[in-house]
Amino acid sequence: MSIQEKPLTTTGASPTGVQDEASAARAVEQMFDEIAPSYDTVNHVLSGNVDKLWWRWTAQRFRETLIRSNSRVLDLCCGTGDMTLALRRYAPADAVPAIGLDFSHKMLALGAKKFAGHGIIPVEADALHVPFADSYFDLVTTAFGFRNLANYQAGLKEIHRLLKPGGRFGILEFGEPDGLLGQIYRMYFRYVLPTAGTFISGVDGPYKYLPASVARFPTPPQLMEQIRGAGFTDVSWTPYTFGIAGLYIGRKA
């Protein structure tokens, strides 16, 4: 099924056994707390370190904002902080501190160790209820975290609230390529990755959840429609590595 034909059947993350958005959020938080110690290792091994390129490419797209010393930057669902650090590489020495936010205490604790000396402040909070004022940030990003929100539309509205007029956002997320490559990728993603991830981490559930969550996630045309509906302009999607991942960009009108 092509990305244009895939039906939209979900409003947010839905791990097995959850009944509502609150329980979905708790389940996702628990999963990431469980896999935190091996999270970086599994990501790098199973992606062949291509994930590092995706973070770098994403940061480059926002270089114009990042090089300004007064730009306020928020990385939502920052996990262990690799995307946050990629953004920070473009910041001048006198830049205001960036914010790395996540609701998984164990993931953020690992990220905080990386942040030391890089001008990044870790904040433990829910991405749907960010403890900052309206129109506060010039740039909001999230890498492989938006898909795990309990409500995608609420996530877009929160990003819109947080951005200054004219501010930009970037959502880096997994996708499902079309054609023969897509078939091969889905076989790897649904069978090889969960087995390998479970073996390396010693934790079973999260790496079964990952391919299921990607399969349920809106296609690029569907998510771009939702982004426009949330009040953003200049909306685009750039595929990375044949569409295995991709970057959504928008601007607050």
Stockholm file with secondary structure:
# STOCKHOLM 1.0

chainA/1-253         MSIQEKPLTTTGASPTGVQDEASAARAVEQMFDEIAPSYDTVNHVLSGNVDKLWWRWTAQRFRETLIRSNSRVLDLCCGTGDMTLALRRYAPADAVPAIGLDFSHKMLALGAKKFAGHGIIPVEADALHVPFADSYFDLVTTAFGFRNLANYQAGLKEIHRLLKPGGRFGILEFGEPDGLLGQIYRMYFRYVLPTAGTFISGVDGPYKYLPASVARFPTPPQLMEQIRGAGFTDVSWTPYTFGIAGLYIGRKA
#=GR chainA/1-253 SS CCTTTCCCCCSSCCCTTCCSHHHHHHHHHHHHHHHGGGHHHHHHHHHTTHHHHHHHHHHHHTHHHHTSTTCCEEEETCTTSHHHHHHHTTSCTTCCCEEEEESCHHHHHHHHHHHTTTTEEEEECCTTSCSSCTTCEEEEEEESCGGGSSCHHHHHHHHHHHEEEEEEEEEEEECCCCHHHHHHHHHIIIIIHHHHHHHHHSCCTHHHHHHHHHHHSCCHHHHHHHHHHTTEEEEEEEEEGGGTEEEEEEEEC
#=GC SS_cons         CCTTTCCCCCSSCCCTTCCSHHHHHHHHHHHHHHHGGGHHHHHHHHHTTHHHHHHHHHHHHTHHHHTSTTCCEEEETCTTSHHHHHHHTTSCTTCCCEEEEESCHHHHHHHHHHHTTTTEEEEECCTTSCSSCTTCEEEEEEESCGGGSSCHHHHHHHHHHHEEEEEEEEEEEECCCCHHHHHHHHHIIIIIHHHHHHHHHSCCTHHHHHHHHHHHSCCHHHHHHHHHHTTEEEEEEEEEGGGTEEEEEEEEC
//
